[in-house]
Amino acid sequence: MLELVKSWELSERPGEIIRAEHDRDHPFLVVAKTLIRDHKLTFEERGFLCFILGQPTDWRTRIDALSRETKLSKTKTYRLIARLVEKGYIERDILKRRDPQGRFQSTVMYTVWEQPKATAAVPYRQAWKRSGAGVPDSEIPF
């Protein structure tokens, strides 16, 4: 017959947070507690931002890769990024250029900040409306 064991008997230190080993073989992420405790962010936004900050510094933030890694839809990924842009944690730059055939090409570059910038960005759709340009459907599929 199975003997029931109380959960506190399984741990030498009941009620504590048991941390994992942190060394070269067991990598870890260090983030500012201000990010974790920023109550302007939803729990989902904090987790998403921590995932991005856990990537190498030279990692390119790409929607398809983020969607695949986080198992979120592209629409959800775009929405999370848009909210983090509005709250100052992500900066979006659109680089436009012409290809050799003279057609316009645009690339969206994301810069991610561990702490929000002093002035939060203007929401993406509002910035496009102010500039007089239409919101590109290929960039933000809301």
Helices and strands as residue ranges (DSSP letters): H 7-10, H 33-36, H 43-53, H 63-70, H 74-86, E 90-98, E 104-112, H 124-131
